[in-house]
Amino acid sequence: MTTAGGPRGADRGLLPDLAGRRELVGGWAAITLIHYFIVEAIAMTAWQGDPGYDRRAHVISDLGAAHCGPFNGYEVCSPLNWLMNASFVLQGAAMVLGAVLVSSAVLSVAAEPGARVIRPSMASATNSATKSAEAFPWIAAGAVRVLVFVAGIGQAMVGLIPEDTDLALHLTGAGLYFIAGPLALVILGLVWRGHTQMSWMVLLFGVVSLGTTIYVLAAGLRVDEPGAIERTMAYPIILGLSLVGLIVAQRVTKERKAVRTLRQRSSVPGTPQPRRTAD
């Protein structure tokens, strides 16, 4: 990473290295979540339960039920349950990978070139309140990473433990996903204001999902058209995190190209080498 020396505030800020391969892999990992919509559509076409699969009436997990037979008041039978469950696990793995690889510094500034961030240890304020305000983006980004990691673990549990094998553990995994996922989007949407115009979309996805989750919990999990309600919780998480990955991947790719161009120009005899100061 590069830094700029200075006595206080943003002048002491850390300038994230946006040309790292790990950030690019982490961004693309988040983008892959979008594959879910294809897998869901394919699994639905193979449904053999009674009644026929209805997005409004049937919850998503019915497509991953391990057995054919009565469950939740109707007959479930999803021959492609293995495909649906594999998608859940892959989504979880992608979320964990993205949370691990995309650093707090890069995430806190939406991978915006030239943007600086203050670590808690770098904040120069004399009182704790102002110090926390200076370091808020870094702290919030760290919280987002933890939340996405937890949501990924929960989503993987949903795929590894189908609803008709151990409902309690299955619901635990789903709960982690539906609570941690939208919370991460809401926090990130707030942090990204001023760094990208897409921050409002990230925030909107998080608010819609979180609001619906709170409604379901308040209703004791008993709602009309549970399939439609669950999708209002799940789809925004997938779309929001995919959007986050897209923004990070695009900006990191652009920065990597710029760095390669600079290196090529610097290799020409007589061209001054760029000055960098180590972090």
C-alpha positions as CSV (number, residue, x, y, z in Angstrom):
1,M,0.0,0.0,0.0
2,T,1.0,3.6,-0.4
3,T,0.7,6.3,2.2
4,A,1.1,10.0,2.4
5,G,2.7,11.4,5.5
6,G,0.8,14.2,7.3
7,P,0.2,15.4,10.8
8,R,-3.5,14.6,11.2
9,G,-6.9,13.8,9.7
10,A,-7.1,12.6,6.1
11,D,-3.5,13.7,5.5
12,R,-2.5,10.7,7.6
13,G,-5.0,8.5,5.8
14,L,-4.2,5.1,4.3
15,L,-4.4,5.0,0.5
16,P,-5.6,1.5,-0.3
17,D,-3.8,-0.6,-2.9
18,L,-6.6,-1.2,-5.5
19,A,-4.4,-3.2,-7.8
20,G,-4.3,-6.3,-5.6
21,R,-5.3,-9.7,-7.1
22,R,-7.1,-10.7,-3.9
23,E,-9.5,-7.7,-4.2
24,L,-10.3,-8.7,-7.7
25,V,-11.0,-12.3,-6.8
26,G,-13.1,-11.2,-3.8
27,G,-15.2,-8.9,-6.0
28,W,-15.8,-11.6,-8.6
29,A,-16.7,-14.1,-5.9
30,A,-19.6,-11.8,-4.9
31,I,-20.7,-11.4,-8.5
32,T,-21.1,-15.2,-8.9
33,L,-24.0,-15.1,-6.4
34,I,-26.2,-14.1,-9.4
35,H,-26.0,-17.7,-10.7
36,Y,-28.7,-18.5,-8.1
37,F,-31.5,-17.2,-10.4
38,I,-30.6,-19.6,-13.2
39,V,-30.3,-22.6,-10.8
40,E,-33.7,-21.8,-9.2
41,A,-35.4,-21.6,-12.6
42,I,-33.9,-24.9,-13.6
43,A,-34.9,-26.6,-10.4
44,M,-38.4,-25.4,-10.6
45,T,-38.9,-26.9,-14.1
46,A,-38.1,-30.4,-12.6
47,W,-40.5,-30.0,-9.6
48,Q,-42.8,-33.0,-9.2
49,G,-44.6,-32.2,-6.0
50,D,-48.3,-31.6,-5.4
51,P,-49.4,-28.9,-5.9
52,G,-47.2,-27.5,-8.7
53,Y,-44.4,-25.2,-7.6
54,D,-45.6,-21.6,-7.1
55,R,-43.1,-18.8,-6.2
56,R,-45.7,-17.2,-4.0
57,A,-46.8,-20.3,-2.1
58,H,-43.6,-22.4,-1.9
59,V,-40.5,-21.4,0.0
60,I,-37.2,-21.6,-1.7
61,S,-36.0,-24.4,0.5
62,D,-38.7,-26.7,-0.9
63,L,-36.5,-26.9,-4.0
64,G,-33.7,-28.4,-1.9
65,A,-35.8,-30.9,0.0
66,A,-33.9,-34.2,0.1
67,H,-36.9,-36.5,-0.1
68,C,-40.2,-36.8,-1.9
69,G,-43.2,-36.9,0.5
70,P,-45.4,-34.8,2.7
71,F,-43.8,-31.8,4.3
72,N,-45.1,-28.5,5.5
73,G,-48.7,-29.4,4.6
74,Y,-48.2,-30.5,1.0
75,E,-46.2,-32.9,-1.1
76,V,-42.6,-31.9,-1.9
77,C,-40.6,-33.6,-4.6
78,S,-37.6,-31.8,-6.1
79,P,-35.5,-34.2,-8.3
80,L,-32.9,-31.5,-8.7
81,N,-32.5,-30.9,-5.0
82,W,-28.8,-31.6,-5.3
83,L,-28.4,-28.7,-7.7
84,M,-30.3,-26.3,-5.6
85,N,-28.4,-27.3,-2.5
86,A,-25.1,-27.0,-4.3
87,S,-26.1,-23.5,-5.3
88,F,-26.8,-22.6,-1.6
89,V,-23.4,-24.0,-0.6
90,L,-21.6,-22.2,-3.5
91,Q,-23.3,-18.9,-2.6
92,G,-22.1,-19.3,1.0
93,A,-18.6,-20.1,-0.1
94,A,-18.5,-17.1,-2.4
95,M,-19.7,-14.8,0.4
96,V,-17.1,-16.1,2.8
97,L,-14.4,-15.7,0.1
98,G,-15.5,-12.1,-0.6
99,A,-15.5,-11.2,3.1
100,V,-12.0,-12.6,3.6
101,L,-10.4,-11.2,0.4
102,V,-11.8,-7.7,0.1
103,S,-10.0,-5.7,2.7
104,S,-11.6,-3.2,5.1
105,A,-9.6,-0.3,3.5
106,V,-10.9,-1.1,0.0
107,L,-14.4,-1.9,1.1
108,S,-14.7,1.3,3.2
109,V,-14.1,3.5,0.2
110,A,-16.0,1.4,-2.4
111,A,-12.6,0.8,-4.1
112,E,-12.6,4.5,-5.2
113,P,-9.1,5.5,-6.6
114,G,-7.4,8.2,-4.5
115,A,-9.8,7.8,-1.5
116,R,-8.2,7.6,1.9
117,V,-9.3,5.9,5.1
118,I,-8.4,6.3,8.7
119,R,-7.6,3.3,10.9
120,P,-8.8,3.5,14.6
121,S,-5.1,3.6,15.6
122,M,-4.5,6.5,13.2
123,A,-7.3,8.8,14.3
124,S,-5.8,12.0,15.8
125,A,-8.7,13.2,17.9
126,T,-8.3,13.8,21.6
127,N,-11.7,12.6,22.6
128,S,-13.1,9.1,21.9
129,A,-16.3,10.4,20.2
130,T,-14.4,12.3,17.5
131,K,-11.9,9.5,17.1
132,S,-14.6,7.0,16.4
133,A,-16.2,9.3,13.9
134,E,-12.9,9.6,12.0
135,A,-12.4,5.8,12.0
136,F,-16.1,5.0,11.4
137,P,-15.7,3.9,7.7
138,W,-12.9,1.5,8.6
139,I,-14.8,0.1,11.6
140,A,-18.1,-0.2,9.6
141,A,-16.3,-2.0,6.8
142,G,-14.9,-4.5,9.2
143,A,-18.3,-5.1,10.6
144,V,-19.7,-5.6,7.1
145,R,-17.0,-8.2,6.4
146,V,-18.0,-10.1,9.6
147,L,-21.7,-9.9,8.7
148,V,-21.1,-11.2,5.2
149,F,-18.9,-14.0,6.5
150,V,-21.7,-15.0,9.0
151,A,-24.4,-14.8,6.3
152,G,-22.2,-17.0,4.1
153,I,-21.9,-19.6,6.8
154,G,-25.7,-19.5,7.2
155,Q,-26.4,-19.9,3.5
156,A,-24.0,-22.9,3.3
157,M,-25.8,-24.5,6.2
158,V,-29.1,-24.1,4.3
159,G,-27.6,-26.2,1.4
160,L,-25.8,-28.8,3.6
161,I,-28.8,-29.3,5.9
162,P,-32.0,-29.5,3.8
163,E,-35.3,-28.5,5.4
164,D,-36.6,-32.1,5.7
165,T,-33.5,-33.5,7.3
166,D,-33.1,-31.2,10.3
167,L,-35.5,-28.3,10.2
168,A,-34.1,-26.6,13.4
169,L,-30.5,-26.4,12.0
170,H,-31.8,-25.5,8.6
171,L,-33.8,-22.5,10.0
172,T,-30.7,-21.5,12.1
173,G,-28.7,-21.2,8.9
174,A,-31.5,-19.3,7.2
175,G,-31.8,-17.0,10.1
176,L,-28.1,-16.1,10.0
177,Y,-28.3,-15.4,6.3
178,F,-31.5,-13.3,6.5
179,I,-30.3,-11.2,9.4
180,A,-26.6,-10.7,8.7
181,G,-27.0,-10.3,5.0
182,P,-29.3,-7.3,4.9
183,L,-27.5,-5.7,7.9
184,A,-24.3,-5.8,5.9
185,L,-25.9,-4.1,2.9
186,V,-27.5,-1.3,5.0
187,I,-24.2,-0.5,6.8
188,L,-22.3,-0.6,3.5
189,G,-24.8,1.6,1.7
190,L,-24.4,4.2,4.4
191,V,-20.6,4.0,4.2
192,W,-20.5,4.2,0.5
193,R,-22.3,7.5,0.2
194,G,-20.0,9.9,-1.6
195,H,-17.9,7.2,-3.1
196,T,-20.4,5.8,-5.6
197,Q,-23.9,6.7,-6.9
198,M,-24.8,3.0,-6.5
199,S,-24.7,3.4,-2.7
200,W,-28.4,4.2,-2.6
201,M,-29.1,0.9,-4.5
202,V,-27.0,-1.1,-2.0
203,L,-28.9,0.7,0.8
204,L,-32.3,0.1,-0.8
205,F,-31.6,-3.7,-1.2
206,G,-30.6,-3.9,2.4
207,V,-33.6,-1.9,3.8
208,V,-36.1,-4.0,1.7
209,S,-34.6,-7.3,2.9
210,L,-34.1,-6.3,6.5
211,G,-37.6,-4.8,6.7
212,T,-39.2,-7.9,5.4
213,T,-37.2,-10.1,7.7
214,I,-38.3,-8.0,10.7
215,Y,-41.9,-8.4,9.5
216,V,-41.6,-12.2,9.3
217,L,-40.0,-12.4,12.7
218,A,-42.7,-10.2,14.2
219,A,-45.3,-12.5,12.7
220,G,-43.7,-15.5,14.2
221,L,-42.8,-17.0,10.8
222,R,-46.5,-17.3,10.0
223,V,-47.3,-15.2,6.9
224,D,-49.5,-15.5,3.8
225,E,-47.7,-16.4,0.6
226,P,-44.5,-17.4,2.3
227,G,-42.7,-18.0,-1.0
228,A,-43.2,-14.4,-2.1
229,I,-42.3,-13.0,1.3
230,E,-39.1,-15.1,1.5
231,R,-38.0,-14.0,-2.0
232,T,-38.5,-10.4,-0.9
233,M,-36.0,-11.2,1.8
234,A,-33.5,-13.3,-0.3
235,Y,-33.5,-11.7,-3.7
236,P,-32.3,-8.2,-2.5
237,I,-29.4,-9.9,-0.6
238,I,-28.2,-11.6,-3.8
239,L,-28.7,-8.6,-6.0
240,G,-27.1,-6.2,-3.4
241,L,-24.0,-8.3,-2.8
242,S,-23.6,-9.0,-6.5
243,L,-23.7,-5.2,-7.1
244,V,-21.1,-4.7,-4.4
245,G,-18.9,-7.2,-6.1
246,L,-19.4,-5.6,-9.5
247,I,-18.4,-2.2,-8.3
248,V,-15.3,-3.5,-6.5
249,A,-14.3,-5.7,-9.4
250,Q,-14.8,-2.9,-12.0
251,R,-12.8,-0.4,-10.1
252,V,-10.0,-2.8,-9.2
253,T,-9.8,-4.0,-12.8
254,K,-9.5,-0.4,-14.0
255,E,-6.8,0.4,-11.4
256,R,-4.8,-2.8,-12.3
257,K,-4.9,-1.7,-16.0
258,A,-3.6,1.8,-15.0
259,V,-0.8,0.3,-13.0
260,R,0.2,-2.0,-15.8
261,T,0.3,0.9,-18.2
262,L,2.4,2.9,-15.8
263,R,4.8,0.1,-15.4
264,Q,5.1,-0.3,-19.2
265,R,5.8,3.4,-19.6
266,S,8.3,3.3,-16.7
267,S,10.2,0.5,-18.5
268,V,11.1,2.8,-21.3
269,P,14.7,4.1,-20.9
270,G,14.8,7.7,-19.7
271,T,11.3,7.6,-18.1
272,P,11.3,8.7,-14.4
273,Q,10.2,5.9,-12.0
274,P,7.1,6.6,-9.9
275,R,7.9,7.3,-6.2
276,R,6.1,5.1,-3.7
277,T,6.3,5.2,0.1
278,A,5.8,2.0,1.9
279,D,3.0,1.7,4.4
